[in-house]
Amino acid sequence: MTNNDIFKKLRVALMLRDDEIVEILKLANFNISKSELGALFRKEDHPNYMECGDQILRNFLNGLVIHLRGTKENPKNPGQVLSKDKTKASTIPNTKFDSKSRQKKEFNSDISSVKYKNKKKS
């Protein structure tokens, strides 16, 4: 398993966006651009693929510790930090869901169901 694979799995598991990863790396005094970060997450056969070195992964892990635990002077509770991230993600409105729920409310049940030729029978 390469450093790129580990980095990708951490990003997915912690539900981190690119801008959040850049901020976490800044906590460890390591600056990286979004385009460089995107090159790390590409497939190996892509022309702009960049291999993730030990230094980048090490700084990300150190920044992640500071992000979750805080510093010695200003400690944080990791459970609260992770729960804030989950609530922030769930407060983003999903327009598809909203329009579907409105359509269901406006559905008129007086109309009989129509059978379509191309649909599978339930």
HELIX and SHEET records of a PDB file:
HELIX    1   1 ASN A    3  ALA A   13  1                                  11    
HELIX    2   2 ASP A   18  LEU A   27  1                                  10    
HELIX    3   3 LYS A   34  LEU A   40  1                                   7    
HELIX    4   4 ASP A   54  ARG A   69  1                                  16    
HELIX    5   5 PRO A   78  SER A   90  1                                  13    
HELIX    6   6 THR A   95  LYS A  105  1                                  11    
END                                                                             
